[in-house]
Amino acid sequence: MCTLNVPLIRQNAVDLITEDELVEKAKDGRPLRIKLGADPTSPDLHLGHAVVLEKMREFQDMGHHVIFVIGDFTAMIGDPSGRNKVRKPMTLEEVRVNSQTYVQQVSKILDVAKAEIRYNSEWLSKISMAELIKMMSQFTLSQILERDDFTKRFTGQIPIFMHEFLYPIMQGYDSVAIQADLEMGGTDQKFNFLLARELQIYFGQKPQAILTMPLLVGTDGEAKMSKSLKNYIGITEKPDDMFGKAMSIPDSLILDYFRLALHYSQEDLKSISYELTVTNPMQYKMKLAKEITRKYHSLEESDHALSQFIAVHRNKEIPDDVPAYIVKQLSPVRLADFITEAGLSPSKTEAKRIILQGGVEVNGEKWSDPFSHLTLTEGMVIKVGKRQYIKIQTRNES
């Protein structure tokens, strides 16, 4: 038996286009086809994805048919939504590697046994040039340039490449291929969803309804959560890492995370909002971090993550599970070069910046000269930033 709880659907949502259309689609009692797509541009799904996935789970619990589309084909084009420059092209091999764990990650939220998992290469790789030209003929250049990100790049004389114009058409065709009744995603996808409606009409289908959810701001407190911006909390990260990252969000985001990541009621949010004005926000940030960690792991693991955080950040202890970094010999190394080679910094330039800002410790002692030389010793612990540690070993002891 399918139901349609419109107040629940609207909870925390931004746009519902349109409620009347959605209600009309549900009148005959059939399960609606609910679509959510994600491009595997990285191997990790994060809390930003979870905001939409959990709304999708609500549709699933109402008895509707959910379809998770893995954009293995569109990932090679690259979604320009919210981008101020062209995405780096991805190879098919890179996309396939990233998509391997998506189903397992999605299963943390959706009932995968009852969901439909599709890869858009199934249909997009088969579109002929003639069919593509026909679809492109339904839209004008001015329509495409209405996208805010394209407009900014055009007026700012930042190059827009022709393949980027194809992305919204390809994503729109996904809705045609699976005959979506409703498509959901972040607010930055609204343009793509609206274009999909027009494409469905062109193919003789009833246009999909649209549901957009807020974009969860990342741990930097500035941009939407994103793997490429390194401001994300992955839903399959280790408990200690998940807890630590949650603790790093600015105080201004505490309420948003309770609302979007944990679905606290308005009444509870009002109570927390008041408490944040009269108590130390750290108390609620620790509560937030613990509940997020428990949600994706277990009570025991979240308790351990809490105790580890207190030990490391309050008592200045070294974590229990510092990963070993195997070196061939205990020789002197230049600090900035070494932490880059060890994967603790994305570049030597960034490594130098971190060192200059006091973000590197060796056996608990800060090092502030990026050109200094460090003599490695067995068991030496190097810390970079707030959460990255390695322990030097000359052999694998596992």
Sequence and secondary structure as in RCSB ss.txt:
>XXXX:A:sequence
MCTLNVPLIRQNAVDLITEDELVEKAKDGRPLRIKLGADPTSPDLHLGHAVVLEKMREFQDMGHHVIFVIGDFTA
MIGDPSGRNKVRKPMTLEEVRVNSQTYVQQVSKILDVAKAEIRYNSEWLSKISMAELIKMMSQFTLSQILERDDF
TKRFTGQIPIFMHEFLYPIMQGYDSVAIQADLEMGGTDQKFNFLLARELQIYFGQKPQAILTMPLLVGTDGEAKM
SKSLKNYIGITEKPDDMFGKAMSIPDSLILDYFRLALHYSQEDLKSISYELTVTNPMQYKMKLAKEITRKYHSLE
ESDHALSQFIAVHRNKEIPDDVPAYIVKQLSPVRLADFITEAGLSPSKTEAKRIILQGGVEVNGEKWSDPFSHLT
LTEGMVIKVGKRQYIKIQTRNES
>XXXX:A:secstr
     HHHHHTT SEEETHHHHHHHTTT    EEEEEE  SSS  BHHHHHHHHHHHHHHHTT EEEEEE TTGG
GT   TT SS      HHHHHHHHTTHHHHHTTTS GGGSEEEETHHHHTT  HHHHHHHHTTS HHHHTTSHHH
HHHHHTT    HHHHHHHHHHHHHHHHHT SEEEEEGGGHHHHHHHHHHHHHTT    EEEEE   B TTSSSB 
 TTTT   BTTS HHHHHHHHHTS GGGHHHHHHHTS   HHHHHHHHHHHHHS HHHHHHHHHHHHHHHHS HH
HHHHHHHHHIIIIIS    TT  EEE SS  EEEHHHHHHHTTSSSSHHHHHHHHHTT EEETTEE   TT EEE
  TT EEEETTTEEEEEESS   
